Amino acid sequence: MSPPHLSDPVPRPEPSTDLFDQQREDWRRDPQIAFDAWLAKQHFRRSSAEVYQAQWGLFLEWLAARQKSLVTVDTQTIADFVAGLEIRKPQRVRYLRLIERVLDHVREVEASSTNPARFIAQDGEAAWRNARDNEPTGFLNHAERAALIAHLFSPLQRLSKAQRWKERRDRALIAVFLGGGLKTGEAAALTVSCTLMNSPWVTIDSANPTLIRRTRVVPFASALLDAWLADRRLAELAGDLVFPASPSGRPMHKATMLRAVDALVEAAGIAASRTSRTSRTSPQTLRNTFAADLFESGVEAELVGQWLGFVQAVSANRLYRAWQTWVDQQDLRVVDEPDAAAPLLPEPRMDGRFTRKPGAGKS
């Protein structure tokens, strides 16, 4: 093989397919061409590529109109752009993620640690969140929570052996949503080694070691969980999942969990009140109510966020603000719709028992 001649063209390395491997000057000189060059080497569907081009082009037009570049763009400019988009919230999120990724690269090249798009993404009160599909966060009120807990402790009706263990399982499942703040996926993957009898702590495992956490289950939920684990051993169910879908030990599907919540909410007598407010009770509603109970008890939002598994503190603060707004709405509802003749439900105690409301039961 002969050595290369001086007149031969110098071979160039294959261009990277990573958006952020482009040189800084490429993005400064013409960010649209740099973006298109990267997009052409991806394996996106034509329709998807056209959407990305349109999104990026619209943002560049916005910047040009304000004499901004990818290097000089600031937080307020991005906030105004995203908030002004006449689209639904999920589409706003996609725009923001695209901008955030590009600015991550620009700031990395510039040796800067700040990304104005990230501040917008983490701001729980940012105007861009005020879009359609941004529904209010739901909670159970005191009466609904008390009624549901009372039903979870009520005697079982005449059931077959198979129906009995499933009813016990479902009651414990709802208990860890309402009294432990677990997500459906976390409950489905929970193993018997993640909890100990008579212990208030449940370990939420994860393939990512940094995401493993513990949550403190309140006493009423801990009691129901302990009772279920004892029944589970007696039933000799296979596998090590806390909440198996069948005696063979296969995991529960999310749809099965949703049906269990619906059935127990109906049996507790609170389904009608939830429907009237167009707010179906879901595992997320129960998880929110777990957080609300902690907020009301004075637990700091940061600690609540740790127990819920939030990676960023802003998520816990956002939930806390949603709870405060919900409380204010409840107070207004009581003022606007007083009903002195309505019977008072007992308040649940942390141990699952109940205390009588002042004056309840008196003639």
Secondary structure, DSSP 8 states (H G I E B T S, - for coil): -----TTS--------SSGGGS-HHHHHH-HHHHHHHHHHTS---HHHHHHHHHHHHHHHHHHHHTT--TTT--HHHHHHHHHT--S-HHHHHHHHHHHHHHHHHHHHHTT----HHHHHHH-TT-GGG-STT--------HHHHHHHHHHHTS---S--HHHHHHHHHHHHHHHHHHHH---HHHHHH-BGGGB-TT-SEEEE--SSGGG-EEEE--HHHHHHHHHHHHHHHHHT-SSSBSSBSSTT--B--HHHHHHHHHHHHHHTT-HHHHHHTT----HHHHHHHHHHHHHHTT--HHHHHHHHT-SSHHHHHHHHHHHHHHHHHHHHHHHHS--TTS----EE-TTS-EE--TTTT--
